[in-house]
Every structure is written in structure tokens, then in C-alpha cells.
């Protein structure tokens, strides 16, 4: 975790300790201290999930950027290019340099739900899960995608289409 993330967590913990050390002076009918403690715990959990999710997305971004570089080492030689979709951080599209129907590689992230003390839960990323080609079959990494017959056929078809449109 970064220094600022650790500082955020520390400040939330201090706030939680303040709430725990503050005793209410009203009646004892409602457990106000317990309610305030639950709110503080939820706040800490929310911050931990937010930091975790940002970290997991950052790892995925680095992986996708690296995979784009690897793909382009080969694709550029035949007039194709891989790039990150502008509207989706987790999708690589492969197409002719100008226009064409792309091959899409979607990077899927695994997740679970983290329960808060009420009925609410938060989506918590657990990391890279798989890659799909045009939303079909799942592959465990870029190497398995690149070696698949499905991918090879799609690249071949895209390349052949680009040759036809040049003439």
C-alpha cells in the first residue's frame, strides 16, 4: 500500500478509537456506543475495500498495457494494432490501423462480496480471472489466447479482410 493509503487507514482507526472511548451520557435504552462503533467499523471496511479495489485495478491495468505491447510486437508487422478501448479499461481491441470489425479481448476480474454490518455488501476485487475472445471462450492468460486456434483464425481473417480493402 502507498503511504497515503496507510495514512487514510490510520486516520480511520483513530476516529474509530475516539468513538469507542466516548461514552454516551443519555439513557441506556439504545446502545448508541454500539451503533457508533458499527458505523466506524463499516467506514474502515469501506476504505479497505476501496484501497484494495484500486490496487487490483492498477495491477490489471499494468497487465493489460504489457499485453498490448506484446501483441503489437507481432500485429504491427501485418498492419494490425492492439489498443485499450477508450470506454472500457479492461478491453483490448485488435483491428486494422484505420477501421475494421475488431477482435476484442476482455480481461475479467474475479470478485467477492464483503458484508457490512447492516444488510449492505461491497463488491471486492480479488484479482485477474481470465480473458475472453469476443465474449466467447475463456483463457487463463495471453499466451493461451495467442496459441488458440480461435485467436489465430480471427487474426488471419482480420488480416485477409484488410488486404481486400486495400485493393
N, C-alpha and C positions, 0 to 999 in steps of 0.2 A: 504494500500500500504506500501511497505517496505521503509526504509529510503533512500536507493539508488534510488528507483523508483521516490520518491519525489524530490530528488536532480536532477535527469535527467530532470524531467518536469520543475523544476525551472530554470535550465540552458538553456533549450529551450525557456522558456518565456523571459529570459534576452536577449537572442540572437534576439528574435522577437522584443523586445523593442528597441534594438540598431538599427535594420533595420528601424523601424518606425521613430526613431529620426534622422536618417541620410537622409538628403535631397540631391538629386542629383543636380549637377550644370550644366548639359548639357541643351540641348533643351527641350522643353515641348511637343514635338510631341508624344513621347511614355511615358506612365505612368510607368516609371521604379520603382518608390516607390511602386506603386500598385502591380507590378509584384513581387518585392522582398517581399512585405508583404504577398502575396498569397503563395509564396514558404515557408515562415516562418510558416504560418498557417497550410499548408499541413504537414510540418515537425512535428509540435506539434501534429496534428491529428494522424499521423503515429505512433508516440511514444505512445500516449494514447491508440491506438488500440493494439499495441504490448504488452503493460503492461497489458491491460485488457485480451487479449487472453492468456498470460502466467498465469495470475491469474485464469481464468476459467479452463484451462487445469490442473493446480495444484489442484483445487477443485475436478475435475473429477478423477485425479489420486488417491487422498485420498479416494474418494468414492469407486473406483474400488478395491483398496487394502483392504478396510474394508469389502467389499462384498466377496472378495476371502477368507478372514479369516472366515467369517460367513458360507460360503459354505463348506469350508474344515472341519469345526467342525462336519458336518454330513457326507460328502463324504468320508473322510478318513476311517470312520468306515466300509465302504463297498468296500474299495480298489480303490476308485476313487479319483482324485485330481483336483482341480481348480487352474489354474495359468494364469498369464498375458501372452498373446502371445508376444514373443520376438520382432516380427516385427511390431506389432500394439499395441500401448499403450491403446487402447480402447476396446480390445477384451479379454475376459476370455474364455479359452478353458477348458473343463471338459473331462477327459479321464482316462483310466486305468493308473496306475503308470508308465507303460513302454510304450506300444504302443496301439493305437486304433484310430478309427474314432471319433473325438471329438464332443462334443456338444459345440457350440460357442454362447456366449452371447456377443452381440455387444452393447456398450454404445454409444448412439448417442447424439451429442451436437447440440443445436439449434444455429442458426446464422442469421445475417442480414448483409446488406452491408452498409458501411459508405462511403458516397460520398466525394471525394476530390474536390477541386475547378476546376480541369480540367475534363476530361471525365473518369478518373480513379476512381475505388472504391475499398475498402478494405473489406475483409471478417472479420466480427466482431462476436466473440462468445458471446452468451447471456446466456449459461449455459446448464445443463443437459436437454435432451428432453425425451428420452425413451430408453428401452432396447429391442433388438430383439433376438429371439432364432433362430439360424441357418438362419438368414436373413429373417425370416418369420414375424409372428405376433409381434406387439409392446406392451410392458408392461410399466407401469409407474414407477415401482421400483422392487427391488429384491424380495420383499415379494410377489408381484403379479406374478412374474415369477415362484417362488418356489411353489406357490399354484396352478399353472395352470396344467390342465390335460396334455397339450403338454409337459411340462417340466418333469412331473412325469413319463410319458411314455418313454421319451428319456433316463432318468436316469435308469429306470428299464431295458430297452433294452440294455443299455451300461453295466450295471451290469451283466445281464444274459449272454451277449457276453463274458465278462471277465471270468465268471465261466466256460464257454465251452472251452475257450482257455487254462485254467489252467489244464484241464484234459487231 
